[in-house]
Amino acid sequence: MTDKNRVWIFDTTLRDGEQSPGATMTHAEKLEIAQMLDEMGVDIIEAGFPIASEGDFAAVSEIAKLSKNSVICGLARAQLPDIDRCWEAVKHARQPRIHTFIGTSPLHRAIPNLDMDQMAERIHQTVTHARNLCDNVQWSPMDATRTEHDYLCRVVEIAIKAGATTINIPDTVGYTAPRESAALIKMLLERVPGADDIIFATHCHNDLGMATANSLAAVEAGARQIECTINGLGERAGNTALEEVVMALKVRHDIMPYDTQIDTTKIMGISRRVSQVSGFAVQFNKAIVGKNAFLHESGIHQDGVLKNVETFEIMRPADIGLNEANIVLGKHSGRAALRSKLNDLGYEVGDNQLKDVFVRFKALADRKKEVYDDDLVALMQDSAANTDSDYLQVKHLRVVCGSDGQSADLTMIVGGEEKTVHAEGDGPVDACFNAVKAIWPHHAVLQLYQVHAVTEGTDAQATVSVRMEEEGRIANGQAADTDTILASVKAYVGALNRLKVRREMVGENADAKQVSMYSH
């Protein structure tokens, strides 16, 4: 690949993606996602916002030490302490990068109360400081798409002269359209001295549903770095989805002759994992990674695909790591067959993990005659979300339903101590949640309760997602079981476990909230 047609993929799932309400990941989850991004060929991983909290700093620092291939980037506001903290976190990486930003539109200039000249001086000072620490510096004019063109050219030129090696142009509020996105990059390349010597990046939000189109338009105009997230995760309506831009460049290489180094066969595996740890389910009709992306129900479509798959499919499921053969496992299947199937689905399991998963698989197979691929995905997600090390654990549940009323007898392990309670409610789920609250009193508010059938049939597993809010902190829980009520309780308890962790880190979360207000 030549520099002319090479597009760098900058993944910000761990930074911008994690800013989605309720999507905060644990330290271990961040390290796992970073490793998966590194292995799939992501060029730059924005690992976090080091000054936001001690937890963010620790995660970015550890990711920097463990990364084998990717550039590891940290975000910093246009303030010297932010930049110093960022450098302390990323300096251990084989390829570190400092990414600093400031809002340049009229609306955003008012936040720090700086006039144009004062802001220009701040940009010169902070980018120079970052470049003195690190050879790889990225600068972003937040809300660039609503910044006056003359002023945007001025500050971009200042950043380049101060040492920025990448200039990112964020569409912070998802306001622009593809034609404008392309015109803005083209204008900067034509008007700014030194623009040919650096890389222009595009960072788009999906508020109007045009993030992918805007990113690709910017590439056609000369941008050579796309900022994106797995599953399009991100604030409000989300960011440009990595899987969409990468597959668009691959499938439509005839009209967009640009290349990335992404191993697309790893897309499905990381999509599922990010969905699980973030608690944000992927919509069924989501492009590339949605459950229905390769399904055909129309008789005409089915007939066409059977005769020639290219009739109605522009890419193969295998291109994104989706196993085409939905081979059914059952209670007589052994560990070797289970391991092989999990590998096909993108899960690499060690012997100890396989032992635990195999026990759960056998229990599931005893309740279901046939265990499908989607059942195994749900099983793996449930295994990761609900572990024996959790402070709150569901041990036993008995529910009574009917026209005479609904009640629940629940036994839980709380910090190693067993507790049992009887509770009633307006429906079986309400009774169960009341029982949990009786055992573990809390003031969290249930914001979301969703149930999805994993497969067809009356014995199908149900995946339940729960989102809860307590004093501004949001946490998600997810669980799967053939018993929908039990899955609901496990998901509810999972969210409470996460809220407990957040409560213990309340000081860090307050700092993170304050800083994230200025994140593009």
C-alpha positions as CSV (number, residue, x, y, z in Angstrom):
1,M,0.0,0.0,0.0
2,T,1.3,3.4,-0.9
3,D,1.0,6.5,1.3
4,K,-1.4,7.9,-1.3
5,N,-4.1,5.2,-0.9
6,R,-3.4,4.2,2.7
7,V,-6.1,5.0,5.2
8,W,-5.2,4.9,8.9
9,I,-7.9,3.6,11.3
10,F,-8.1,5.4,14.6
11,D,-10.3,3.6,17.1
12,T,-11.8,5.6,20.0
13,T,-14.1,2.9,21.4
14,L,-12.2,3.1,24.7
15,R,-12.5,6.9,24.9
16,D,-15.3,8.4,22.9
17,G,-17.3,5.2,22.9
18,E,-17.0,4.8,26.6
19,Q,-18.6,8.2,27.1
20,S,-22.0,6.7,26.1
21,P,-24.1,6.9,29.2
22,G,-23.8,3.5,31.0
23,A,-21.0,2.2,28.7
24,T,-18.2,2.6,31.2
25,M,-15.9,-0.5,31.1
26,T,-13.9,-2.1,33.9
27,H,-10.1,-2.0,33.8
28,A,-9.8,-5.6,32.7
29,E,-12.4,-5.1,30.0
30,K,-10.5,-2.1,28.6
31,L,-7.3,-4.1,28.4
32,E,-9.2,-7.0,26.7
33,I,-10.8,-4.7,24.1
34,A,-7.4,-2.9,23.5
35,Q,-5.8,-6.3,22.8
36,M,-8.5,-7.3,20.4
37,L,-8.1,-3.9,18.5
38,D,-4.4,-4.4,18.4
39,E,-4.7,-7.9,17.0
40,M,-7.2,-6.9,14.3
41,G,-4.8,-4.3,12.9
42,V,-6.1,-0.9,14.2
43,D,-3.4,1.7,13.5
44,I,-4.1,4.0,16.5
45,I,-6.0,3.2,19.7
46,E,-7.2,6.1,21.6
47,A,-7.1,4.4,25.0
48,G,-8.6,7.0,27.2
49,F,-8.5,10.4,28.8
50,P,-5.7,10.1,31.4
51,I,-6.4,13.2,33.4
52,A,-10.1,12.3,33.8
53,S,-9.5,9.8,36.6
54,E,-6.9,7.5,38.2
55,G,-8.7,4.6,36.6
56,D,-8.4,6.1,33.2
57,F,-4.8,6.9,33.7
58,A,-4.1,3.3,34.9
59,A,-5.9,1.8,31.9
60,V,-4.1,4.0,29.3
61,S,-0.7,3.3,31.0
62,E,-1.3,-0.4,31.0
63,I,-2.5,-0.5,27.5
64,A,0.5,1.4,26.4
65,K,2.8,-1.1,28.0
66,L,1.0,-4.1,26.5
67,S,0.4,-2.9,23.0
68,K,2.4,-4.8,20.3
69,N,1.5,-3.1,17.1
70,S,-0.9,-0.1,17.5
71,V,0.0,3.5,18.2
72,I,-1.4,4.2,21.7
73,C,-3.0,7.6,22.0
74,G,-4.3,9.6,25.0
75,L,-6.6,12.6,24.9
76,A,-5.7,15.9,26.6
77,R,-7.4,19.3,26.8
78,A,-5.4,22.3,25.7
79,Q,-3.9,22.7,29.2
80,L,-0.3,21.9,30.2
81,P,-1.2,19.7,33.2
82,D,-3.5,17.6,30.9
83,I,-0.8,17.1,28.3
84,D,1.8,16.2,31.0
85,R,-0.6,13.6,32.5
86,C,-1.3,12.2,29.0
87,W,2.4,11.8,28.3
88,E,3.0,10.1,31.6
89,A,0.3,7.5,30.6
90,V,1.3,6.9,26.9
91,K,5.1,7.2,27.1
92,H,5.6,3.5,27.8
93,A,4.1,2.6,24.4
94,R,6.3,1.5,21.5
95,Q,4.5,4.1,19.5
96,P,3.0,6.8,21.8
97,R,0.8,9.7,20.6
98,I,-0.6,12.8,22.4
99,H,-4.0,14.1,21.2
100,T,-4.8,17.5,22.4
101,F,-7.9,19.6,21.4
102,I,-9.8,22.9,22.0
103,G,-13.2,24.1,20.8
104,T,-12.8,26.7,18.0
105,S,-16.3,27.5,16.9
106,P,-17.9,30.7,18.2
107,L,-20.1,28.6,20.6
108,H,-17.1,26.7,21.9
109,R,-14.7,29.7,22.2
110,A,-17.1,31.1,24.7
111,I,-16.5,28.1,27.1
112,P,-13.0,29.1,28.1
113,N,-13.9,32.8,27.4
114,L,-11.0,33.3,25.0
115,D,-11.0,35.6,22.0
116,M,-9.6,34.5,18.7
117,D,-6.0,35.8,19.4
118,Q,-5.9,34.3,22.9
119,M,-7.1,31.0,21.6
120,A,-4.5,31.0,18.8
121,E,-1.8,31.6,21.4
122,R,-3.2,28.8,23.6
123,I,-3.0,26.4,20.6
124,H,0.6,27.4,19.8
125,Q,1.7,27.0,23.4
126,T,0.0,23.6,24.1
127,V,0.8,21.9,20.8
128,T,4.5,23.1,21.1
129,H,4.5,21.6,24.6
130,A,3.1,18.3,23.4
131,R,5.6,18.1,20.6
132,N,8.5,18.7,23.0
133,L,7.3,15.6,24.9
134,C,6.3,13.4,22.0
135,D,7.2,13.1,18.3
136,N,3.6,12.0,17.4
137,V,1.1,14.8,18.2
138,Q,-2.5,15.0,17.0
139,W,-4.5,18.3,17.3
140,S,-8.2,18.8,17.0
141,P,-10.3,22.0,16.6
142,M,-13.4,20.8,18.4
143,D,-16.6,21.7,16.5
144,A,-14.5,22.3,13.4
145,T,-17.5,22.0,11.1
146,R,-19.1,25.1,12.7
147,T,-15.9,27.1,12.8
148,E,-15.4,30.1,10.5
149,H,-13.3,28.9,7.6
150,D,-10.8,31.7,7.8
151,Y,-10.2,31.1,11.5
152,L,-10.1,27.4,11.0
153,C,-7.3,27.7,8.4
154,R,-5.5,30.1,10.8
155,V,-5.5,27.8,13.8
156,V,-4.7,24.6,11.7
157,E,-1.7,26.4,10.3
158,I,-0.6,27.4,13.8
159,A,-0.9,23.8,15.0
160,I,1.1,22.4,12.1
161,K,3.9,25.0,12.6
162,A,3.9,24.1,16.3
163,G,4.6,20.5,15.5
164,A,1.3,18.6,15.0
165,T,1.7,15.6,12.8
166,T,-2.0,14.8,12.4
167,I,-4.8,17.4,12.2
168,N,-8.2,15.9,13.1
169,I,-11.4,17.7,11.9
170,P,-14.2,16.8,14.2
171,D,-17.9,17.1,13.4
172,T,-18.6,17.2,17.1
173,V,-22.3,17.5,17.0
174,G,-23.0,15.5,13.8
175,Y,-24.1,18.6,12.0
176,T,-22.4,18.3,8.6
177,A,-23.4,16.5,5.4
178,P,-21.1,14.5,3.0
179,R,-20.7,17.3,0.5
180,E,-19.7,19.7,3.2
181,S,-17.4,17.2,4.8
182,A,-15.4,16.7,1.6
183,A,-15.4,20.4,0.8
184,L,-13.9,21.3,4.3
185,I,-11.0,18.8,3.9
186,K,-10.3,20.0,0.4
187,M,-10.4,23.6,1.5
188,L,-7.9,23.0,4.2
189,L,-5.5,21.1,1.9
190,E,-5.6,23.9,-0.6
191,R,-5.4,26.9,1.7
192,V,-3.2,25.9,4.7
193,P,0.6,26.0,4.2
194,G,2.2,22.7,5.2
195,A,-1.0,20.7,4.9
196,D,0.6,18.3,2.4
197,D,3.2,17.3,5.0
198,I,0.8,16.0,7.7
199,I,-2.2,13.7,7.9
200,F,-5.7,15.0,8.0
201,A,-8.2,13.0,10.0
202,T,-12.0,13.0,10.1
203,H,-14.1,12.4,13.3
204,C,-17.8,12.2,12.7
205,H,-20.8,11.8,14.9
206,N,-24.0,10.1,13.8
207,D,-26.7,12.6,14.9
208,L,-28.2,12.8,11.5
209,G,-27.3,9.3,10.4
210,M,-24.5,10.4,8.1
211,A,-21.3,9.6,10.1
212,T,-20.1,6.8,7.7
213,A,-21.0,8.8,4.6
214,N,-19.2,11.9,6.0
215,S,-16.1,10.0,6.8
216,L,-15.8,8.4,3.4
217,A,-16.5,11.7,1.7
218,A,-13.6,13.2,3.7
219,V,-11.3,10.4,2.6
220,E,-12.2,11.0,-1.0
221,A,-11.3,14.6,-0.5
222,G,-7.9,13.8,1.0
223,A,-8.3,12.8,4.6
224,R,-6.2,9.7,5.4
225,Q,-7.3,8.9,8.9
226,I,-10.8,7.9,10.0
227,E,-11.7,8.1,13.7
228,C,-14.3,5.5,14.6
229,T,-15.7,3.1,17.2
230,I,-16.8,-0.6,17.2
231,N,-20.5,-0.8,16.6
232,G,-20.6,3.0,16.2
233,L,-20.6,3.3,20.0
234,G,-20.4,6.9,21.3
235,E,-22.1,9.9,22.8
236,R,-25.7,10.7,21.7
237,A,-26.3,8.8,18.4
238,G,-22.7,7.5,18.4
239,N,-19.6,7.8,16.2
240,T,-18.6,6.5,12.8
241,A,-18.8,2.7,12.9
242,L,-15.4,1.0,12.3
243,E,-17.0,-2.0,10.6
244,E,-19.0,0.2,8.2
245,V,-16.1,2.3,6.9
246,V,-13.7,-0.6,6.7
247,M,-16.1,-2.9,4.8
248,A,-17.3,0.0,2.6
249,L,-13.7,0.6,1.5
250,K,-13.2,-3.2,1.0
251,V,-16.4,-3.9,-0.9
252,R,-16.4,-0.7,-3.0
253,H,-12.7,-0.6,-3.7
254,D,-13.7,0.0,-7.3
255,I,-14.8,3.5,-6.6
256,M,-12.9,4.1,-3.4
257,P,-9.3,2.7,-4.0
258,Y,-8.1,3.1,-0.4
259,D,-6.8,0.4,1.8
260,T,-6.6,-0.3,5.5
261,Q,-4.7,-3.0,7.4
262,I,-7.7,-4.2,9.3
263,D,-8.2,-8.0,9.5
264,T,-11.9,-7.9,8.8
265,T,-12.4,-11.6,9.9
266,K,-12.1,-10.3,13.5
267,I,-14.9,-7.8,13.2
268,M,-17.7,-10.0,14.4
269,G,-15.8,-11.2,17.5
270,I,-14.9,-7.7,18.7
271,S,-18.4,-6.4,17.9
272,R,-20.0,-9.0,20.1
273,R,-17.5,-8.4,22.9
274,V,-17.9,-4.6,22.9
275,S,-21.7,-5.1,22.9
276,Q,-21.4,-7.3,25.9
277,V,-19.1,-5.2,28.0
278,S,-20.8,-1.9,27.1
279,G,-24.3,-3.3,27.6
280,F,-25.4,-1.8,24.3
281,A,-27.1,-4.4,22.2
282,V,-26.5,-4.3,18.4
283,Q,-29.8,-3.6,16.6
284,F,-30.8,-6.5,14.4
285,N,-30.7,-4.5,11.1
286,K,-27.4,-2.8,11.9
287,A,-25.1,-2.7,8.9
288,I,-22.4,-5.4,8.7
289,V,-22.7,-6.8,12.3
290,G,-26.5,-6.9,12.9
291,K,-28.1,-10.2,13.4
292,N,-30.2,-9.8,10.2
293,A,-27.3,-8.5,8.0
294,F,-26.9,-11.9,6.2
295,L,-30.4,-13.3,6.7
296,H,-33.0,-13.6,3.9
297,E,-36.7,-14.3,4.4
298,S,-38.2,-13.2,1.1
299,G,-38.8,-16.2,-1.1
300,I,-37.3,-14.4,-4.1
301,H,-34.2,-13.5,-2.1
302,Q,-33.8,-17.0,-0.7
303,D,-34.1,-18.6,-4.2
304,G,-31.6,-16.1,-5.6
305,V,-29.0,-16.7,-2.9
306,L,-29.3,-20.5,-3.2
307,K,-28.6,-20.2,-6.9
308,N,-25.8,-17.5,-6.6
309,V,-24.9,-15.9,-3.3
310,E,-23.9,-12.7,-5.1
311,T,-27.5,-12.2,-6.2
312,F,-28.4,-10.6,-2.9
313,E,-25.2,-10.5,-0.9
314,I,-22.4,-8.0,-1.6
315,M,-20.0,-9.6,0.9
316,R,-19.6,-13.0,2.5
317,P,-20.3,-13.7,6.2
318,A,-16.8,-15.1,6.5
319,D,-15.4,-11.7,5.5
320,I,-16.3,-10.4,8.9
321,G,-15.6,-13.6,10.8
322,L,-19.2,-14.8,10.9
323,N,-19.4,-18.6,10.7
324,E,-21.6,-19.6,7.8
325,A,-22.3,-23.2,9.0
326,N,-24.7,-23.1,11.9
327,I,-23.8,-26.6,13.1
328,V,-26.0,-27.7,16.0
329,L,-24.5,-29.0,19.2
330,G,-26.3,-31.1,21.8
331,K,-25.9,-32.7,25.2
332,H,-23.7,-35.5,23.7
333,S,-21.2,-33.0,22.2
334,G,-17.8,-33.1,23.8
335,R,-15.3,-30.4,24.9
336,A,-13.3,-30.7,21.6
337,A,-16.5,-29.9,19.6
338,L,-17.4,-27.0,21.9
339,R,-13.9,-25.6,21.7
340,S,-13.9,-25.9,17.9
341,K,-17.3,-24.2,17.6
342,L,-16.2,-21.4,19.9
343,N,-13.1,-20.8,17.8
344,D,-15.3,-20.6,14.7
345,L,-17.4,-17.9,16.5
346,G,-14.3,-15.9,17.3
347,Y,-13.7,-17.0,21.0
348,E,-10.3,-18.2,22.0
349,V,-10.7,-20.0,25.4
350,G,-8.1,-21.4,27.7
351,D,-8.4,-24.8,29.4
352,N,-9.8,-23.3,32.7
353,Q,-12.3,-21.1,30.9
354,L,-13.3,-24.0,28.7
355,K,-14.0,-26.1,31.8
356,D,-16.4,-23.5,33.2
357,V,-18.1,-22.9,29.9
358,F,-18.5,-26.6,29.3
359,V,-20.4,-27.0,32.5
360,R,-22.7,-24.2,31.5
361,F,-23.1,-25.6,28.0
362,K,-24.1,-29.0,29.4
363,A,-26.6,-27.4,31.7
364,L,-28.0,-25.5,28.7
365,A,-28.1,-28.6,26.5
366,D,-30.1,-30.5,29.1
367,R,-32.7,-27.8,28.9
368,K,-32.6,-27.4,25.1
369,K,-32.5,-30.2,22.6
370,E,-30.4,-28.2,20.2
371,V,-27.8,-25.5,20.9
372,Y,-27.2,-23.1,18.1
373,D,-24.4,-20.6,17.4
374,D,-26.5,-17.7,18.9
375,D,-27.0,-19.8,22.0
376,L,-23.3,-20.1,22.4
377,V,-22.7,-16.4,21.9
378,A,-25.2,-15.7,24.6
379,L,-23.6,-18.3,26.8
380,M,-20.2,-16.7,26.4
381,Q,-21.6,-13.2,27.1
382,D,-23.4,-14.4,30.2
383,S,-20.3,-16.2,31.5
384,A,-18.3,-13.0,31.1
385,A,-20.9,-10.8,32.7
386,N,-21.8,-12.9,35.7
387,T,-18.9,-14.5,37.6
388,D,-18.4,-16.3,40.9
389,S,-16.3,-13.4,42.1
390,D,-19.2,-10.8,42.0
391,Y,-20.1,-9.3,45.4
392,L,-23.8,-10.0,44.7
393,Q,-24.7,-13.5,43.3
394,V,-28.0,-15.2,42.6
395,K,-28.1,-18.6,44.2
396,H,-31.8,-19.8,44.0
397,L,-35.0,-18.3,42.7
398,R,-38.6,-19.6,42.9
399,V,-41.4,-17.6,41.4
400,V,-45.2,-18.1,41.7
401,C,-47.4,-16.6,39.0
402,G,-51.0,-16.6,38.2
403,S,-54.3,-14.7,38.7
404,D,-54.0,-15.0,42.4
405,G,-50.8,-12.9,42.5
406,Q,-47.1,-13.1,41.9
407,S,-44.4,-13.6,44.4
408,A,-40.7,-14.6,44.5
409,D,-38.5,-16.5,47.0
410,L,-34.9,-15.4,46.3
411,T,-31.6,-16.6,47.8
412,M,-28.5,-14.5,47.1
413,I,-24.9,-14.5,48.2
414,V,-24.0,-11.0,49.5
415,G,-20.2,-10.6,50.1
416,G,-20.0,-14.3,50.9
417,E,-23.1,-14.3,53.2
418,E,-26.3,-16.2,52.1
419,K,-29.6,-14.3,52.4
420,T,-33.1,-15.3,51.6
421,V,-36.3,-13.3,51.3
422,H,-39.9,-13.5,50.1
423,A,-41.4,-10.6,48.1
424,E,-44.5,-9.9,46.1
425,G,-45.0,-7.5,43.2
426,D,-47.1,-6.4,40.2
427,G,-45.9,-9.3,38.0
428,P,-43.2,-11.9,38.3
429,V,-40.3,-9.6,37.3
430,D,-41.5,-6.9,39.7
431,A,-41.7,-9.4,42.5
432,C,-38.2,-10.6,41.8
433,F,-36.7,-7.1,41.6
434,N,-38.5,-6.3,44.9
435,A,-36.9,-9.3,46.5
436,V,-33.4,-8.2,45.3
437,K,-34.1,-4.7,46.7
438,A,-35.1,-6.3,50.1
439,I,-31.8,-8.2,50.2
440,W,-29.7,-5.3,48.9
441,P,-31.4,-2.0,49.6
442,H,-30.6,0.7,47.0
443,H,-32.0,3.9,45.4
444,A,-31.1,3.0,41.8
445,V,-33.8,3.7,39.2
446,L,-34.5,1.2,36.5
447,Q,-34.1,3.1,33.2
448,L,-34.2,0.2,30.7
449,Y,-35.5,-3.4,30.7
450,Q,-35.3,-5.3,27.4
451,V,-35.8,-9.0,26.6
452,H,-34.6,-10.5,23.3
453,A,-35.1,-14.1,22.2
454,V,-31.7,-15.6,21.2
455,T,-33.2,-18.2,18.9
456,E,-36.6,-19.4,17.8
457,G,-38.8,-21.8,19.8
458,T,-40.4,-22.1,23.2
459,D,-37.1,-23.3,24.7
460,A,-35.2,-20.4,23.3
461,Q,-32.7,-18.5,25.6
462,A,-33.6,-15.0,26.5
463,T,-31.0,-12.3,26.7
464,V,-32.1,-9.6,29.1
465,S,-30.5,-6.1,29.3
466,V,-31.0,-3.8,32.2
467,R,-29.8,-0.2,32.7
468,M,-29.9,1.5,36.1
469,E,-29.1,5.0,37.3
470,E,-28.1,6.0,40.8
471,E,-27.0,9.6,41.7
472,G,-25.8,10.3,38.2
473,R,-24.0,7.0,37.8
474,I,-25.3,4.6,35.1
475,A,-24.6,0.9,34.9
476,N,-25.8,-1.9,32.6
477,G,-26.4,-5.6,33.3
478,Q,-26.9,-8.4,30.9
479,A,-27.7,-12.1,31.3
480,A,-29.0,-15.0,29.3
481,D,-31.0,-18.1,30.3
482,T,-33.9,-20.3,29.0
483,D,-35.7,-19.0,32.1
484,T,-36.5,-15.3,31.2
485,I,-37.3,-14.4,34.8
486,L,-34.0,-15.8,36.1
487,A,-32.1,-14.0,33.3
488,S,-33.9,-10.8,34.4
489,V,-32.8,-11.2,38.0
490,K,-29.2,-12.0,37.0
491,A,-29.1,-8.9,34.7
492,Y,-30.6,-6.7,37.4
493,V,-28.0,-8.0,40.0
494,G,-25.2,-7.5,37.4
495,A,-26.1,-3.9,37.1
496,L,-26.1,-3.5,40.9
497,N,-22.6,-5.1,41.0
498,R,-21.4,-2.5,38.5
499,L,-23.1,0.4,40.4
500,K,-21.3,-0.8,43.6
501,V,-18.0,-0.5,41.8
502,R,-18.9,2.9,40.5
503,R,-20.0,4.0,43.9
504,E,-16.6,3.1,45.3
505,M,-15.0,5.2,42.6
506,V,-17.3,8.1,43.0
507,G,-14.4,10.6,43.3
508,E,-12.9,9.4,40.0
509,N,-16.2,9.4,38.2
510,A,-16.9,13.0,39.3
511,D,-13.6,14.1,37.8
512,A,-14.3,12.2,34.6
513,K,-17.7,13.8,34.2
514,Q,-16.2,17.3,34.6
515,V,-13.5,16.7,32.0
516,S,-15.8,14.9,29.5
517,M,-17.8,18.1,29.1
518,Y,-15.0,19.4,26.9
519,S,-14.4,16.2,24.9
520,H,-15.1,16.3,21.2
